Structure formats: structure tokens, C-alpha cells
């Protein structure tokens, strides 16, 4: 299976949707879970790219419907675009690094994902620990380390 993990310039973040983590044959057998990936655009783009690459290698029935990205439009329009994208998903994977709690885009996207009624799942990355401050609206019971068994348990 050939796939592209993220495109765009660093200023735009990682873009792309509709990438599947399973082969075309397995896709017909399994129903995909749609997820939206949220991360700090200022500090965690490379970690997010690595996370998405490794996620695709897991061969889980997951469809990435959207990821954090910069939109060069008015804030009200941006929220409408993000909500529309998020409504295609049932879960939001929030990549949590030591600085995520102060990230403006993560806070906004967590709030929007709650409005879209997505199940939030936090994943600790880039040196984050159980004591790392979480974005507003997230609870410690929704967070796991970057361990694929733990992530799978939370997603399914």
C-alpha cells in the first residue's frame, strides 16, 4: 500500500485526510474508525508527522479525517471549517507535549472537538509525563503514553 503522510509547508501544518491505516483488501473486511488528530502547530509538527507514520504502520482500521492545520481565513470561518472536518470523525487524538497546555490552536481545537461530540484521547509525546499540564477540557483519564497497545485500547 502506498500512502503519503502529510503534505504542506511547515507554516500550514500537516494536511491531508482520508489516509487509511489498512490495506485495500482489509479495508473491505473491517469498518474504519474515523479520527481527527490535534497537535501544537508551533512545536509538534515533526512529532505529529512521526506519530501519523507509525499509526499507519499499525494496520488498524483507522481513517484519518483531519489534522491540525493553519487556515488563512477569519476566525469564525476557521471554526466552521474545523467543525465540519471534525464532524466526519468519532474520536480526536490529541498529541500532548510539555507545551501543549499553552498552545492556542490545541485549546481551540479541543473545545471544537467537544462541540462536535468527539471522544477525546490524549497521547503523551515529546517528553510529556503524567504530570504534564493538559489542555483545558481534557481529563487525565483520557490520556495514555505513546504505547501502541495503550493507544489501541483507548481508541477501540
N, C-alpha and C positions, 0 to 999 in steps of 0.2 A: 504494500500500500504506500503510495506517495502522498506526502502532505507538506504543507507549509505551516510553520509555527510562527505566526505573527508577521505582519508586514508594516511598513510605515516608517516615518522618521522618528528619531528619539523624541522630538517635540510633540509628536502626535500620540505617542504611546504605542502599544501593540494593538493592531487592529485585526479584524478577521472574525468571521463567525462561520458556523456550520462545519467546523472540523470535527471529525468523528474519531473516537479512540478505538474503534474496532474495524476489522476488515469488512469489505463489502459483503462477503458471504455470511459472516457472523452478524452483521447488521440486520439481515433479514430474520434471523432467529431470535434476536434479543431486542427488546424495546429500550431505546435510549432514554437516559435521564438528562434533561436539559439544564445546564448550569451557566451562570454568569460569573466571571472572575473579576474581583475587585482588588486593586493594589495601589500603592502610593506611586503616582506618576513621576514624582520628583526623584525618588530614591530607590525604587524597587523594580524598575523596568527589566533589568537583566535577570534578577531573581525570578520575576514573573515569567520571563521567556524560558528559563531553565525549568521552572515548575511545569509549565504547559508542555514542554518537550517530554519531560518524564511522565506526565499524566497520559500523554498519547501512547507511550511505550507500555503502559499498564494493560492495554487491551480491554478496558472496561467499556460497557455500553453507555458512554457519556458523549453528549453533544455539547460543544461549547457554543452558546448562542450569542455571547457578547463578552467583552472585556473592557476594563477602564481605558478611556482614551480622551484626548482633548478634543473638544468641539469648539470651533471658532465661530460660535453663534451666541446670541443673547442668553442669559442665564435661564429665563423662563422657557425658551425654546429648547435649551440643552436638557432641562428636566423632562420635558415632554418626549424628546428623542430617547433619553436614557430609560424612562419608564416604559416606553414602547418596546425597547430592546429587552428590558428585564422581564416583562410580562410573557416573553417567549420561554422563560426558564422557570424551573420549580425550586431551584436552590441557588444560593450565592456563595461562592468560595471566596473568603476574604483572606488575603495573604497578609499576615501580621508580622511586621518587623519592629525593632525597638522604637522607631519613629512614627509608626502608623497612627497612633492616637492623635498626633498633632497634624496629620495630613488633612488638608481641606477637602480634597476630592474624595478621600475614603469616607470621611464623615458624611458628606453629602450623599454618596452612593449607598452607604449603609442605610441612611434614612429613607432614600428612594426604594431600596430593596424591601424594606419593611412595608412601605406603602404598596408595593407590588405583591406583597404577601409571599416573599421568597423565604425559604428556610435558610438561615444564616449558618455557615460553617466556617470557623476561623482556623487557619493553618499557620503555625509559628514558623517563620523563616528568618534567615539572616541574623542569627544570634538572639532572637527573641526567646524569652523563657516564660514560665508560668507566672512570673511576677511582672511581666511587661504590661504597661498600661494598654487597655483595649480601646478601640474607637467607641464613642458614645453609642449606646443602643445594643452593644454586644455583651454577652454574659460569659463567664469562664466555662460554664458547662457546654458552650458551643464551640470550644477551642480544643484542638489537638496539635501535637507536634507533626513535623513533616515526616511522618512514618506512613508508608502506603497502606499498611494493614489498618491503622487507626483512621486514616482518611476514608478508606473504603467503608469501614463500619459506620462512620458518620454520614456518608453520602447515601448509603443504602439502608 
